[in-house]
């Protein structure tokens, strides 16, 4: 049985912009340190669903053959960045 990777951290909108919750279909091919730059390059006005779809598509483009689920929670609007 797989063991989930769990990270506990205090999240504050002043310090954090987004939270990405995803399955190993993403994390097996896209490193955690790669996600922020990928999302930062999206145009202003990109919503959370579009961000999640882009990350899913990136996983598939990198050869992920696993089930891939991605959710993005935006703590601040793109206008605030």
KOLFI-852663 format. One record per residue: x, y, z of N, C-alpha, C in turn; residue in one letter; residue number from 1. Coordinates in nm, 2 decimals. Each point is the difference from the previous one (the first is absolute). Layout:
N
     n.px     n.py     n.pz    ca.px    ca.py    ca.pz     c.px     c.py     c.pz   residu   num
        X        Y        Z        X        Y        Z        X        Y        Z        A   NUM
...
//
This chain:
81
     n.px     n.py     n.pz    ca.px    ca.py    ca.pz     c.px     c.py     c.pz   residu   num
     0.08    -0.12     0.00    -0.08     0.12     0.00     0.09     0.12     0.00        X     1
    -0.03     0.10    -0.08     0.08     0.12    -0.01    -0.01     0.09     0.13        X     2
     0.11     0.07     0.02     0.00     0.09     0.12     0.00     0.14    -0.05        X     3
    -0.10     0.08     0.04    -0.01     0.13    -0.05     0.11     0.09     0.06        X     4
     0.04     0.10    -0.08     0.10     0.09     0.05    -0.08     0.12     0.06        X     5
     0.02     0.03     0.12    -0.07     0.11     0.07     0.10     0.10     0.05        X     6
    -0.04     0.13    -0.03     0.08     0.11     0.04    -0.09     0.09     0.08        X     7
     0.05     0.04     0.12    -0.08     0.09     0.08     0.08     0.13     0.01        X     8
    -0.07     0.11    -0.03     0.06     0.13     0.01    -0.11     0.10     0.03        X     9
     0.04     0.11     0.06    -0.10     0.11     0.02    -0.01     0.08    -0.13        X    10
    -0.12     0.02    -0.05    -0.03     0.07    -0.12    -0.06     0.13     0.03        X    11
     0.06     0.11    -0.06    -0.05     0.13     0.02    -0.01     0.07    -0.14        X    12
    -0.11     0.07    -0.03     0.00     0.07    -0.13     0.11     0.10    -0.02        X    13
     0.05     0.05     0.11     0.11     0.10    -0.01     0.13    -0.07    -0.05        X    14
     0.02    -0.12     0.02     0.12    -0.07    -0.04    -0.02    -0.10    -0.11        X    15
    -0.13    -0.05    -0.02    -0.02    -0.11    -0.10    -0.11     0.05    -0.10        X    16
     0.02    -0.03    -0.12    -0.09     0.04    -0.11    -0.10    -0.11    -0.03        X    17
     0.05    -0.12    -0.01    -0.08    -0.11    -0.05     0.04    -0.13     0.08        X    18
    -0.10    -0.09     0.01     0.02    -0.14     0.05    -0.03    -0.09    -0.12        X    19
     0.09    -0.09    -0.03    -0.03    -0.10    -0.10    -0.01    -0.14     0.07        X    20
    -0.11    -0.06    -0.02    -0.02    -0.14     0.05    -0.02    -0.09    -0.12        X    21
     0.09    -0.10    -0.01     0.00    -0.08    -0.12     0.04    -0.14     0.04        X    22
    -0.04    -0.09    -0.09     0.04    -0.14     0.01     0.14    -0.02    -0.06        X    23
     0.05    -0.13     0.02     0.14    -0.03    -0.05     0.01     0.01    -0.15        X    24
    -0.11     0.00    -0.07     0.00     0.01    -0.14     0.07     0.14    -0.04        X    25
    -0.01     0.10     0.08     0.07     0.12    -0.02     0.14     0.00     0.06        X    26
     0.00    -0.04     0.13     0.13     0.01     0.08     0.11    -0.09    -0.05        X    27
    -0.04    -0.11    -0.06     0.10    -0.09    -0.06     0.08     0.06    -0.11        X    28
    -0.06     0.10    -0.07     0.07     0.05    -0.12     0.03     0.15     0.01        X    29
    -0.07     0.07     0.09     0.02     0.14     0.02     0.05     0.03     0.15        X    30
     0.11     0.05     0.02     0.05     0.02     0.14    -0.07     0.11     0.06        X    31
    -0.01     0.00     0.13    -0.07     0.10     0.08     0.06     0.14    -0.03        X    32
     0.13     0.00    -0.02     0.07     0.13    -0.02    -0.03     0.06    -0.14        X    33
    -0.05    -0.09    -0.09    -0.04     0.05    -0.14    -0.13     0.06    -0.01        X    34
    -0.09    -0.03     0.10    -0.14     0.04    -0.01    -0.02     0.16     0.00        X    35
     0.07     0.06     0.10    -0.02     0.15     0.01     0.04     0.07    -0.13        X    36
     0.12    -0.03    -0.05     0.04     0.07    -0.13    -0.10    -0.03    -0.11        X    37
    -0.05    -0.12    -0.01    -0.09    -0.04    -0.11    -0.13     0.09     0.01        X    38
    -0.05     0.01     0.13    -0.12     0.08     0.02     0.02     0.15    -0.02        X    39
     0.12     0.05     0.04     0.04     0.14    -0.01     0.00     0.05    -0.14        X    40
     0.03    -0.09    -0.09     0.01     0.03    -0.15    -0.14     0.01    -0.07        X    41
    -0.11    -0.03     0.07    -0.13     0.01    -0.06    -0.04     0.14     0.00        X    42
    -0.09     0.03    -0.10    -0.05     0.14    -0.01    -0.08     0.04     0.12        X    43
     0.00     0.13     0.02    -0.09     0.06     0.11    -0.15    -0.04    -0.04        X    44
    -0.07    -0.03     0.10    -0.14    -0.04    -0.02    -0.03    -0.15    -0.01        X    45
     0.11    -0.08     0.00    -0.01    -0.14    -0.01    -0.07    -0.05     0.13        X    46
    -0.10    -0.07    -0.01    -0.07    -0.05     0.13     0.06    -0.13     0.04        X    47
    -0.05    -0.04     0.12     0.06    -0.12     0.07    -0.03    -0.13    -0.09        X    48
    -0.11    -0.01    -0.06    -0.03    -0.11    -0.09     0.09    -0.01    -0.12        X    49
     0.03     0.11    -0.05     0.10     0.01    -0.12     0.14    -0.04     0.05        X    50
     0.03     0.05     0.12     0.14    -0.04     0.05     0.01    -0.15     0.02        X    51
    -0.11    -0.06     0.06     0.00    -0.14     0.02     0.01    -0.08    -0.13        X    52
    -0.07     0.04    -0.10     0.00    -0.06    -0.13     0.13     0.01    -0.06        X    53
     0.07     0.11     0.01     0.13     0.02    -0.06     0.10    -0.10     0.07        X    54
    -0.01    -0.01     0.13     0.09    -0.09     0.07    -0.02    -0.15    -0.04        X    55
    -0.13    -0.03    -0.01    -0.04    -0.14    -0.05     0.06    -0.02    -0.14        X    56
    -0.02     0.10    -0.09     0.05    -0.02    -0.13     0.16    -0.01     0.00        X    57
     0.06     0.08     0.08     0.15    -0.01     0.02     0.04    -0.14     0.04        X    58
    -0.07    -0.06     0.09     0.03    -0.14     0.05    -0.01    -0.09    -0.12        X    59
    -0.11     0.01    -0.08    -0.02    -0.09    -0.11     0.11     0.02    -0.11        X    60
     0.04     0.13    -0.02     0.10     0.03    -0.10     0.14    -0.06     0.04        X    61
     0.02    -0.01     0.13     0.12    -0.06     0.05     0.00    -0.15     0.01        X    62
    -0.11    -0.06    -0.04    -0.01    -0.14    -0.01    -0.07    -0.07     0.12        X    63
    -0.07     0.07     0.08    -0.07    -0.07     0.11    -0.11    -0.09    -0.05        X    64
     0.01    -0.12     0.04    -0.11    -0.10    -0.04    -0.09    -0.03     0.11        X    65
     0.02     0.06     0.12    -0.07    -0.02     0.12    -0.13     0.08     0.00        X    66
    -0.09    -0.03     0.08    -0.12     0.08     0.03     0.05     0.14     0.05        X    67
    -0.05     0.11    -0.06     0.05     0.13     0.04    -0.11     0.09     0.04        X    68
     0.00     0.03     0.13    -0.10     0.10     0.05     0.07     0.12     0.06        X    69
    -0.05     0.11    -0.04     0.07     0.13     0.05    -0.11     0.10     0.04        X    70
     0.02     0.06     0.12    -0.09     0.11     0.05     0.09     0.11     0.03        X    71
    -0.03     0.12    -0.03     0.07     0.12     0.03    -0.09     0.09     0.09        X    72
     0.05     0.04     0.11    -0.08     0.09     0.09     0.08     0.14    -0.01        X    73
    -0.07     0.10    -0.04     0.06     0.13    -0.01    -0.03     0.08     0.13        X    74
     0.11     0.04     0.07    -0.02     0.07     0.13    -0.01     0.15    -0.03        X    75
     0.05     0.04    -0.11     0.00     0.15    -0.04    -0.04     0.00    -0.14        X    76
    -0.06     0.11    -0.04    -0.04     0.01    -0.14     0.13     0.04    -0.08        X    77
     0.00    -0.03    -0.13     0.11     0.03    -0.09     0.03     0.16     0.00        X    78
    -0.11     0.08     0.03     0.02     0.14     0.00     0.09     0.05     0.11        X    79
     0.00    -0.08     0.11     0.08     0.04     0.12     0.14    -0.03    -0.02        X    80
     0.04    -0.08    -0.10     0.14    -0.05    -0.02     0.08     0.10    -0.07        X    81
//
